[in-house]
Every structure is written in structure tokens, then in C-alpha cells.
């Protein structure tokens, strides 16, 4: 299924390839749900396994739109419990050969870099969305990232802009 949303061919190929993956994870802002999320969700193939967290915002919108999605819940309290939930989510996505769609709502915290070491990613810099993305990239999970106007990914993260706020890791 092509999900071009009226965009350029590179965008179409990248997002369509990501959506053809049988396991798709979603992560993002707790406060802002971008309109583009609905278009992505409508492009999911029937039978796709969807992984998502238990937060409000992007997670909540995915849970409301995808009955039967696999929800990763926080066990315990405090920031470390949220980080542990996110690490379980990303590791499950990597183990199942999935792709991550990430919708951070703000700029990447300074000093955060992709790593396969969860402690390096979840090191108290204050953004679970970016930390999850850093871990996913570090573990080799293909990623599609949408950012609001005015934001971009750090240059050394290896993501490629495909237009309209979208960035992707390669290969797909």
C-alpha cells in the first residue's frame, strides 16, 4: 500500500516500506498529537502487530486507534520506571524486527546520541521520546521520525530528511 500523502517519491518509498513491516512501534510526545499520526495509522496493514507505551498523547492516540495493540506499561513509580518501560518497548521492537515511528514534540536534548546501551540513552536528559529513538537507532531498528516545523534531528544521528518533517534511517 502506498501512503504518499501527496508527498515526494522518496517520502512515499520510505514510509510505505516502513508501514509494510509486520511489527510497528509508536513513540512520541505526551502533550502534542500531530495530525500526521492519523494518516500513518490509517496506512497500517491489516494484521500488523502494533507496540506502544502507556502514556497519554501519541501513545494514547495509537491505543485508541488500534484495538489489540500491545501496550508496554510502567511498573513502579518515578522516572526510572518510565525509562524501564521504554527500554522494554524498544528491545521488544528490535527483537521482533520491527520499525519505530517516533513523534518527538521538542528538540533533542544536548549530549544525547544513539547507543545500544540503554543507560547511555536513558541518562536523565529529560526526553523519553528522544531516548527511545536513540536506543532504537543504536539497536539497528529502522526508524521514521516526524518533527514539527523548526526542529531537526542532530546531524550525527544518521537520519535522512525525506521532506514534510519526516526523517528516516536506512536501509528499509
N, C-alpha and C positions, 0 to 999 in steps of 0.2 A: 504494500500500500504506500503510495506517495503522499507525503504530508508536507507539501511545499509551502502552504500558507501564502502563495503568491510571491515567494522569495527566489533568490538566485539558485542556479543548479547545484552549486557546492553545498549550500544550505540544505537543499532537498535531499541530496545523496547522504549527507551526514546524518540528518535527523531521521530519514526513512530507514537507514541502516541500523541506527540505534533502536528504533521502535520495532524492528524485526527480531530483536533479541528476545528469547523466551522468558528471560528474567530481567525485570526493570525495577530499579530503586529510585526513590524520590527523597530529596532533602532540600531544606530551604528555610527562608525567613519565617519567624514565628509571628511577625506583625503584618507583613505585606504579602498578598497572594497575587502574583502578576496575572493579567488576563491571558497571557500566552499559555499558562498552565492548562487551561481548559482545552485548548487546541491540541496540546501534546497528549492529554488523557484521552481525547476522542480518537487519536491515532493508534492507541494500543491495540494489538491484535487480540482476537478472542482467545482466551486460554492463557494469556500472558500471566506469569507469576509476578505480582507486584509487592515489593518490600517497602516499608515506610516506618517512620517513627511515630511516637505517641504525642507529639507536641501540637499546639494549635498552629494556625497559619497554613503554610504549604502542606505540612503533614495532615492537618485536619481536612483540607480540601481534597487531598488524594483519598483519604479514608472515606469521605462522604461520596466520592465519585466512583470508587472501585470496591464494590462489595466483595468480601472474601480476601482482601489484601492481607498480607502477613505483617502484623504490627509488632514492632520492637518496643517494648515498654521499659520504663525506668524501674529499677529495683533499688529501693533505699531512698535516701534523701541527699541533698547537696549537689554541688556542681559535678563532683566525681561520679555520681550515679548517672547523670545525664551523659557524661563523657563515656562511661562504660556501655551504656545503651547504644550510643552512636558507634562505638568500636565494634560491638556485636553485629550491628546492622551492616557496616561496611565489610567486615570479614565474611559475613554470610553472602553478601553480594559477590565478593571476589571468589569465594569457594564454589558458587553456583554459576560462575561465568557470566554474570550479569553486567548491565550497563547502568551508570548513575546519571540521572537528570538532577542537576543542582540549581537552585534559585536563591543565591545569597541576596540579602537585602541591603548590604552595605559593603564598603571596601574591605579588602583582605587586610587583616592585622599585619603590621610591620613585623618582619622576622619569621613569619610562618612559611615553611617550604614543604613540598611534598616529601613524604617519607613512608617506608613500610613499617617504621617503628611508631606505634600508636602514642607512646609517651612524648615523642617529638612533635606530633601533630596536636595532641590534646594537652597542651602545656600551660594553660591558663591565659591565653591571649584574648579570649573573650568572644569567639565566634564559632559555634558548633558547626554551622554550615560550611565555613571555610576549612575547619579542622577535618571534617568528614571528607571533603573534597581532596584535601592534602593526603589523607590516608588512602583514599581510593586510588588516586594517581600513583602513590608510592607502591601500592599493591598491583598496579597494572590494570586496574578496572577502566574500561573505556568510559569517558565522561562527556556529557553535553551540559554546558553551563550557560544559563541566561542571566544577564546582568542589566539592571536599569541604566538608562542613558546617563552618561558621565562616569560610569565605572568601567574598569577593565581589569583583566587578570594580570598578576605580576608577570613580567617579561620572561622570567626564568622558569615558569611553570610548564612550558611545553604545550600550551593550548594555542589553537589557531582560531582566529576570528573568521566566521563564515557569514557575518553580517546580521543586521537586525537585533543586535545584542547577544547573539549566540557565539559561543566558543566551544571547540571540540578538541579532544585528544585523539591522536591517531595511533594505530590504524583502527578502522571499524570493520 
